Amino acid sequence: MDPFTQTGYLSSPSGASTPFEVPKISLATPREHTVGALRHAALTSGFFQLVDIETYVSSELIVQMFDEARRFFQLPASEKAKVSLWFRRKDEVVTMALI
């Protein structure tokens, strides 16, 4: 098994859980493929893991990003709820809230 594979569980309204795999997206693939994979992952599961990034991102920056993410997710829900991201795609507005 790939050490980078992340398995999570999705819960249905009935309470049943089904496992899913977090998509891994390589930055070593052609740009069009990477962009398409990012878009698909963001619109379907909402999760993805970037791999093959060492050429583009320093290991120090990766560690800093994980540290910042850890600090954010340790905040109380009321603080995390204050953060939302807005973006516009054609004629629709999509809101992404990090909770």
Stockholm file with secondary structure:
# STOCKHOLM 1.0

chainA/1-99         MDPFTQTGYLSSPSGASTPFEVPKISLATPREHTVGALRHAALTSGFFQLVDIETYVSSELIVQMFDEARRFFQLPASEKAKVSLWFRRKDEVVTMALI
#=GR chainA/1-99 SS CCTTCCEEEEECTTSCEEEEECCEEETTSCHHHHHHHHHHHHHHTSCCEEESCTTTSCHHHHHHHHHHHHHHHTSCHHHHTTCEEEEEETTEEEEEECC
#=GC SS_cons        CCTTCCEEEEECTTSCEEEEECCEEETTSCHHHHHHHHHHHHHHTSCCEEESCTTTSCHHHHHHHHHHHHHHHTSCHHHHTTCEEEEEETTEEEEEECC
//
